[in-house]
Amino acid sequence: MTRDQLEHAIRAACDVADDTELLIFGSQAILGQFPEAPESLRASIEVDIQPKNRPEAVDLIDGNLGETSMFHTTHEFYVHGILIESAKLPKGWERRTVKVRDPVFTRGHIGLCVEAHDLAASKLAAYRKKTRSSSACCLSKT
């Protein structure tokens, strides 16, 4: 995923959810703080998003922009509408989010991306198989 795609996801998800702010907390949240992050950190074609003010709209996002949707087929990435409670985030993460906002590319809508250290802590706390595989791969190269 690229920063442009993240900004497109913010626009589209805000439109679908009828909200102006989103919480972005999957691996692609790294693009908030590091727009040019190494390709290995932005390899996913999925961005995890919850509307900040309308969390009940996650299903609308998933249905309209999610995996196998027309959006996914057209743009070759998708938006996973999911509640942020599914992530294991450290205390105080909300204060450290990185704002992605642009008058043109996000149409003024705001993506609040989990900060890189909080994102790493979240990934380690969840310790999913795909995270373990990626970590082993990266660690073996050092």
C-alpha positions in Angstrom: 0.0 0.0 0.0 1.1 3.6 -0.6 0.3 6.8 1.2 -1.9 7.8 -1.8 -3.9 4.6 -1.4 -4.2 5.3 2.4 -5.5 8.8 1.6 -8.0 7.3 -0.9 -9.1 4.8 1.8 -9.7 7.7 4.2 -11.8 9.5 1.6 -13.9 6.5 0.7 -14.4 5.2 4.2 -15.5 8.6 5.5 -18.0 8.9 2.6 -19.4 5.4 3.3 -19.5 5.8 7.1 -20.8 9.4 7.0 -18.0 10.4 9.4 -15.1 12.9 9.2 -12.6 11.0 11.4 -11.3 7.5 11.3 -9.1 5.4 13.5 -6.5 3.5 11.5 -4.8 0.8 13.4 -3.6 -2.1 11.2 -0.1 -2.4 9.8 -0.8 0.2 7.2 -1.1 2.9 10.0 2.6 3.1 9.6 2.0 5.3 6.5 0.7 8.0 8.8 4.0 8.6 10.5 6.2 7.3 7.7 4.7 8.0 4.2 7.7 6.5 2.5 8.0 3.4 4.8 10.0 0.5 3.5 8.0 -1.7 1.2 8.3 -4.6 3.7 6.3 -2.6 6.2 3.6 -1.7 3.8 3.2 -4.9 1.9 -0.4 -5.5 3.0 -3.2 -4.5 0.6 -5.6 -4.0 3.5 -6.1 -1.1 5.8 -8.0 -1.6 9.1 -10.4 1.3 9.9 -13.0 2.2 12.4 -15.1 5.4 12.0 -14.3 7.4 15.2 -17.7 8.9 15.7 -19.8 6.2 14.1 -18.2 2.8 15.1 -21.5 1.1 14.1 -20.6 1.9 10.5 -17.8 -0.7 10.3 -20.0 -3.2 8.6 -20.9 -0.5 5.9 -17.3 0.0 5.3 -16.5 -3.7 5.1 -19.4 -4.3 2.8 -18.7 -1.5 0.4 -14.9 -1.3 0.5 -13.8 -4.6 1.9 -12.2 -7.7 0.5 -13.8 -8.9 -2.8 -15.8 -5.7 -3.1 -15.9 -3.7 -6.4 -13.6 -1.2 -4.6 -11.1 -3.9 -4.0 -11.3 -5.2 -7.6 -11.0 -1.7 -9.0 -8.2 -0.3 -6.8 -6.3 -3.5 -5.9 -6.5 -2.8 -2.1 -9.3 -2.8 0.3 -10.6 -1.3 3.5 -11.4 -3.6 6.4 -14.1 -2.0 8.6 -13.4 -3.4 12.1 -13.8 -2.2 15.7 -10.6 -1.0 17.3 -11.3 -3.2 20.3 -10.0 -6.1 18.2 -6.5 -4.6 18.4 -4.3 -4.9 21.5 -3.1 -1.3 22.0 -1.0 0.2 24.8 -2.5 2.6 27.3 -2.6 6.2 26.0 -2.3 5.3 22.3 -5.1 7.8 21.5 -2.9 10.7 22.5 -0.1 9.6 20.2 -2.0 9.1 17.0 -0.6 10.7 13.8 -3.1 12.7 11.8 -3.4 12.3 8.1 -5.4 15.1 6.6 -5.2 16.9 3.3 -7.7 19.4 1.8 -7.5 17.7 -1.6 -6.4 14.0 -1.1 -8.5 13.2 2.0 -11.0 16.1 1.3 -10.3 17.4 4.7 -11.3 14.1 6.4 -8.9 12.9 9.1 -7.3 9.5 9.5 -5.9 9.1 13.0 -3.1 6.5 12.6 -1.7 4.5 15.5 1.8 5.8 16.1 4.7 3.4 15.0 5.8 2.3 18.5 2.2 1.6 19.6 1.7 -0.2 16.3 4.7 -2.4 16.9 3.6 -3.1 20.5 0.2 -4.0 19.2 1.6 -6.4 16.7 3.8 -8.1 19.3 1.0 -8.3 21.8 -1.3 -10.0 19.3 1.6 -12.3 18.1 -0.3 -13.7 15.1 1.3 -16.4 13.0 1.8 -14.0 10.0 3.5 -11.5 12.4 5.8 -14.2 13.7 6.7 -15.3 10.1 7.4 -11.7 9.1 9.6 -11.1 12.2 11.6 -14.3 11.7 12.2 -13.3 8.1 13.3 -9.8 9.0 15.4 -11.0 12.0 17.3 -13.5 9.9 18.5 -10.8 7.6 20.3 -8.9 10.3 
